[in-house]
Amino acid sequence: MGRNSFRFVSFLLALMSLLLAAPIAADEFRGPSLTALRVDWRAALDQLRVEIKSHPQIAGNFIFALRRSVPRYDPRAVPALVQLNAISSRFFTGITRSPVPVLLPFDAAAYLEAQYSGASLTLSRYQADFNPVDMFDAGPAGYSATFSFEPGAGEGMPSRVFARPVEVQITGSALVYDIADPAGGKGELVKPLAPTYPDLRKLIREGYVRYAFTRFGVAYVVSIQCLDSAAKPRRLACKEAYPVAERFLKALRVAGGQRTRPLMDIASNVLERPVERSPDFSYRPSGDIIPNTGYRKQSGHPDMMAYAQIRFPLDKAPAFVRSQSYGKRDKSEGPTAYPWRDNFCESRSFEVWQCAGGYGHQGEDIRAAACPPPGEGREPCDPKQRAVVAVRDAIVIRGARDQAATLQVNSRTEHIRFRYMHMNPHALNADGVLNGRTVTEGEKIGVISNYLDHPAGTSMHLHFDVQVFTRDGWIWVSPYITLVSAYERLIRARGREVGPEIANTAQPVAHALPEDVIKPDLREGSGGEDN
């Protein structure tokens, strides 16, 4: 290589290093980074073989030899999985959509053996006394399921004060979100379960006791919503949840799933935004909450991440992200005016890892504009019928008593949840917004309301929040920039960030992993109400 060529290459390398080291511009949003896990189906089949062999009457019916005459990712290539899915799909619809081994407290081999012998087929008998599944969703990223456990059920279980069924959730995912979470990966070992789950961690985070572990290369988390406090008839203490969760873990069996092509890592990238500037829409910086409204008067947490490209959750603009609890302290603007202001880390009793001191609001309060005075040519406007819409094609997670509706997206590039609160639960029930319903992006799923335990329990607004799946389970993240990005697409114009805090400095990216950053080694391994 000549001297001139060498200098040119050196110049290019130097220029690239400067570009890579340059701070992210203040007005740029990034998408999240995700790690795709590699599923060890051979290990899952070995585990299934052990479980089947414990029932000699039916063991000979299962074919574990792989069929080389069909393509590798053809379901027929693994006959034992086809046979297992045929049994499990009677109770867990769509189980074949899971690309990871589905672990559930369901003993398919024992059920099949009982069917052959003519014994009782009461489902709870083959689910360690857990009730039939309340919610099951499987898709390209993994699966989630929710079961309940009645008071007094289960031989050998300790008595408890909590008088209602305990709800247990499990998620297995081949996608995990890369977030710089200082509390992530922690927890205590559970010695009695260590022979079965060598890396099992028990931790209490964001209102849930969680049991996180890795099996077959997949991240699994079992969780129960509870309070780390004294037990009461209407409040489940985490100490009462432990034996239920551990019974659930002991009962987990390979229940199905299907081998598919491996998922790919998703790199964080700068998102495109509208070029045209909005003459009206402005917003204060992420983390800039009203002074002294954070936990112990601490400030918010800047996060320039748009965790998903979504449709804005209100049907029409204008809409306003504004505090509904501390609005009177912000005298500069009214409750329905620009600029928007972040309220994710406002003081609440809910644990939120991103917020200073570990407590915050969990989401953002959104208010629709007031109805304009009636006039010629104006559309009719009823302030009690402002539509709320699905932000993405998704499946609904919601029991009939729940005050919130959650939409879950489960694809080859995302595993994320969006929660809507303060819509009237009776209206949601009447509209069929319940577990298992599928909704399409932009579909009306309710109206803005003021329900919090009862009608008129809060102001007329929508609480909206976001959870992503990590090795610690479903974790709340700030939806503020996600909403700013969605609103810009709704109005087809770029907003203007305002406030002295931003001056001419770049905003920190809270936990993006740009393409030029090597991912760190990740250690192996929902709830609350708004005011």
N, C-alpha and C positions, 0 to 999 in steps of 0.2 A: 504494500500500500504506500503510495507517495505521501510526501509531507503535507501537501495541500488537502489530499483526501483525508488524511488522519486528522487534520485540524477541523475539517468540515464535520466529520463524524463526532469529534469531541464537542464541537459547538452544538450539534443536535442533541447529544446526550445531556449536556449542561442545560439546554433549553427545556428538555423534557423533565429534568429533575426540578426545575423552577416551577413548571406548570403543575407537576404533581404535588409540590409542596405548597402551592398557592392556597390561601383560605377560600372557603366556599363563599360566594357572593351573598350579600344580605338578602337578595330577593330570589334566591334559588331554593327550590324544594327538592328533596330527594325521596326516592322510594326505598323500602326496607331491603335488607340483605337476609337471605334465608339459606340454611344448609339443608341439603337433601341427604338423608341417611340411606345407607345401603342395607337392604333387607336380606337376612340370611334365611332363605326358605328351607334350605337343607336342615338347619337346626330346628326349625319349626316342625318339619315333617318327622324328625327324630323324636321330638317331644310328643307329637300326636301319636306316633307308633307306640310309645310307652303308655300313653293314656288308653289307647284302644286295647292293648294287650292285657290290661287289668280286667277286661270283660271278655273272657274266653269264648263265651257263647256266640259273640258277633265278630270277634277279632278276625276270623278267617274270611269274612265278607269284604274286608277292605284291601284294596290293591295299592301297595306302596311302590311297586316297580314303576319307574318312569318310562313313558312311551316315547321312544326316539323317533318314531315314524311321523310325528306331528311337530309343527314348529314349537320352539321352546316356550313361547308365551301364549300358546294355545291352551285353554283350560284343560283340554283332554290330555295334555302331557303329564298331568299329575292326577291320576284317577282317584286317589284317596281324598284329595281336596274336593273334587267334584261330588263324591259320595257324602262327605261331611257337610258341604254347603247345601246339599239337597235336604238334609235333616234340619239344619239350623235355620234355613231360609223360611221355614214355616212360622218361625217366631221372630226372626230378625230380618225383615224385608230389606233386600238390597245388599245382603252381606257379601255377595260376590264382587261388589264394586270396591271393596277395600283392598288396596295394594299391600297392606301389611297384615300379618297374622292377627286375627280378631281374638283377643282374650276376653272371655266373659265368664261369669259364675254359672255356666251351663255345662253339665256333663252329658254331652251328646251320646257318648257310648252307653252310659247307664240308661238313658232314655230309650235308645234303640233296643237295648237288651230287655228292658221292661215291656216294650211294645211286642217283641217276639214271644215273651213268656206270658203275656196277657195280664201283667200286673198293672197297678194303678198308674195312670199317666198324669196325675196332678203335677203341674209344671213346677210349682215351688219345691217339690220334693227333689227335683233335679237341678235346682238353683240355690242350694244351701239355705232354703227357706226365704229367699228374696222373692218379692212379687214379680209377676210378668213385667217385662221391660216397659218403662214409661215413654222413653224416647230412644230411637236408634237411627243413626245416620252414618252411612258409609259413602265415601267418594274417593277421588283420585289421590288425596293427601293422606287419608286414614279413616278413622271412624270415631264416633262418640256414642255413649249410651248412658242412660240414667235408670237406676233401679231404686226401689224403696224397701225398707225393712220395718215391719210392724212392731209396735211395743209388745213384749212378751214372746215374740217369735224366736225360734232357734234354741235348741237344747244346749244347756251349759252357758248361755249368755247371761252376763250380770244384769241385775235389775237396774233400772234407770228412772230418773225423775221426769225427763222429757216425755210428754204424753202423746206425741204425734209420730207418724212414720219418719224414719231417717232416710234422707235421699242421698244416694251414693252415685257419683259420676265417674266414668272412666273415659279417657281419650288415649288412643294410640296413633302416632303420626310419624310419617316419613319426612315431614317438613318441620323444621324448627326455626323460629325467628332469632336472628342474631342481635341481641340488644346488650349494651354495656351495663349490665345489671349487677351492682356490687353485692347484692344479696343472693344472686343466682348460684345454684349448685351447692348451697349449704343444707344442713339438716343433720339429724341424728340417725344412727344406725338402729335397726330393729332386730335385735339379736335372735329372737325366736323364729324370725322369717329369713334369716341370713342364708340357711342352706338352700332355700328355693330362690331367693332374690339377693344375690351377693352384694349388689350395689344399691340396695333399697335405702332411700333417705326419707325420713319423716320430718316435716316442717309445717309450721303454721304461717301462712302468708295471705294477706288481703282477705281475711275473714274465712279462710278454709284451712282445714288440716289436709295436707297433701302427702301422698306416698308416691315418690318418683323413682322409677327404675328403668333400666334398659334390658330388653330381651330380644333376641333375633336381630340385633342391630337397630331396633325401633325404640323410640322414646314413648313410655307409657306413664300416665299419672292417674292415680285414683284419689278422689277428693270428696270431702264432705264439708258443707258450710256449717260453721260452729263459732262459738265465742270462747275465748280462753278465760273463762270466768266460772263462777259457781253455777251449778245446774238449777234450772227452774222448769216448771211444767210446760211453759211456752217458749223456752229458750234452751237450745241444745248446747251443752258444754262440750268443749273439745275432748275432755277426758271421757265423756260418755260416747263420743264418736269413735274413739280408738278401737274398741273391741268390734264394732260394726265393720269398720274399714278392714281390720285384720281378718275377720271372718270372710269378707269379700275377697281379699287377696288369696287366702288359702283355697278358695273355691274356684279360682280362675283356671280355665282350660282353653285349649285351642278350639275355637268354635267355628272358624271358617276364614274366608279371605281368598284372594286369588293372585297368583304371581303375575306381575306386569313388568313392562319395561321400566328401568330405574328412572327416578326423577332426577332433575338437574338442579345444581345450586343456582340461586338467583342473586345476582350482584346488585348492590345499591347503585342507582343511577339518577342523574339530574332529570327532573320531569319537565316536560314541555308545558308552557303556560300561554294563555292568549296574548297576542301581540298588542291588540287594541287596548287602550287604557280606559277604565271606567271613569266617568266624570264624577261619580258619587261614592262608589264602594271604597271604603278605607278600613284599615284594621290596625290595632296596636300590636306590638311584637308578641310572639309566643313567650309565655312565662310572665308577662307584664300584667299581673292581677292587680286589683284595687289595693292600694297600700294598706297594710295591717290586717288583711283579711285571710292570710294564710295561717296555718297551724302555728300557734305561738308567735303570731305576727310576722312569720317568715315569708319570703317572696316566693314566686312561682318558679317553674323550671323550664328554661328555653328548650324547645324541641322542634327542629325544622323538618321533621319527617312527615310526609304524607303516607300513611301506612297502607292505603289502598286508593285506587282511582274509583270513586263512587259517585252515584247520583246524589245530589243534595237531598236530605231527608224531608224537607218541606216541599210541597207541590209547587209553590210559586214564590218569586221574589216580589218585594224585598222581604228579607228576614234578618234577624239580628242576634248574634251571639253576645249575650249580656248576662251579668249576674242577676239572679232572681232573689238572692238572699241578702246581698250587700249593695244593691243598686242605689240606695239612698246616700251611700257614702261617696258615690261617684257623681258629683253634682255637675260635671262638665257636659254630660249628655244624658238624654232620657233613656227609658228602657227600650224604646224602639227608634234608635238612631244610630248612624255611623259615627265614629268608627266602632268596629267590633272590639270586644275585650275578653281575653282569656279568663276563664274561671275554673280551670281544671284543678288547681291546687288551693282553691278556697278551703277554709277550715271546715272539716267535717270529722266525724268519728270513724270514717272508713280508712282502712289501710291502703295506701297508694305508694308504691316503691319509688316513683319518680319525684314525689313531692318532699320538700324539706321536712325532716322530722318523721317522715313515713306516713303522714295522714293528709287526706285531701278529699276532693269532690267526686273523683272517679271519671267525670265526663264534663260535657259542656251544656249549659242551658241555652236554648234557642227560642226566640220569640218571633211570632209573625207580626207584620205591620198591622197597625190599626186599620179598620175598614174606613175607606174614604167616605165623605158625605155622599148621599145618593145624588145622582145627576144623570142627565140625558146621555145615553150611550154607554154608561158604566155597567159593568157586570154586577149582578146581585152579589152582596157580600154578607155572609153570616159569620160573626166572630167566633161562634161555637162550632163551625163546620170547616175549619181550615185544615185541609187534607195533609196527612202524613203519608209518605210513600216509601216503598222498599228501595234501599240504596243500591242493591245488587240482586241478581238472581240468587236465591238462597233457600234454605230450609228453615222453618220456624222451630224454635225451641221455646215452648211455653206450656205450663200446666194451667188448668182451668182456674186455679186460685191465684196465679201469679199476677203481680201488678206491672210486670214488665214483659215485653216481647223481645226475644233475641233472634236475630237472623244470622245463620252460620253459612259461610262460604267455604267450600271444600273442593279445591281444584288442584291441578298439577303445579300451580304456581302460588297458591295461597291457602292458608288455614286460619281464618280470622272470623271474629264475631262482632256484631253491631247490636247494641241494646237500646231499646226505646222505652222511656218511662213516662208515667203520668197520664197515659191514655186509660179511659175507663175500662176495667177488666170485664165488666158485664157486656159492654159493647164489643170488646174483642172476642168474647165467647160467642156472641150472637153472629159475628162475622166469620167465625171459624178460624180465627188466628190462634191456632193451637199446635201442639207437638206434631211434627211430621208434614205439615202443609208446606208446599213449595210456592214461592212467590217470584214474580219477575220484576226486574228493575223498573222502577217508575210506577208500579202497581200501588193503588191506594190500600193501606192497611189500617187506617184509623184517622182520627182527627186530634188536633191539639186539645188537651183538656187540662184539668186542674186536680186530678185524682192523686191522693196520697193517703192511703188507708180508708179514705171516704171521699165523696165528691167535695169540692171546694177545700181540699186539704192543703193546697198550695196555689201559686199563681198560674195563670194560663200560659203554659210553656211546654216545650218538649225537652226532656233530658236525654242526651245522646252520648253513648260512650263506645269504646272500642277495646277488644281484648285480642291478643295474639297468642299463639301456642308456643311455649318454650319448654325447656327441660324441667321447669318447675310447674308446668301446667299453664292454664289460661291466666294471663297477666294483663292488667289494665295499662294502657299507654295513652298519652295525650292525643285526643282527636282534633285539636285546634287547627293545625295546619292541614290535616285531611279535609276539614270542613271548609277552610279558606279555598283550597284547591277545587273542591267540588262546587262551591258557590261561583267561582270564576267561570267554570264551565257552564253553569246554569245561566249566568247572565252574559256569557260569551265575551267577557272583558276582564282585564287584569286589574286587581285591586292595588291600592297604594298603602304601603306600610307607613305609619305615622308615629310620632312620639320622640321625645328627646333622647330616649334610651338608645336608639339605634344609631344616632349621629352618622358617621361614615364608617362604622366598624362592621365587620362580618359577624353574623350571628353564629353561635356554636351549633354544630350538628350534634345532638345529644347522644345518639348511638347509631349513626350510619356507619357502614363499612364500605367505603368507596372501592372501586375495582382495583385501585392501586395499593390497597392495604391487604396484607396477608391475614386471613382469619386466624384468631388465636385458637388453641386447642380448647374445645368445650368439654367441661366435665360431664361425665355420664350421669347419668341418671337414666265459681264466680259469685255475686251477692251484693248486699248493701242496698240502701234506699237513698234517694236524693231528697233534699229539702228545698 
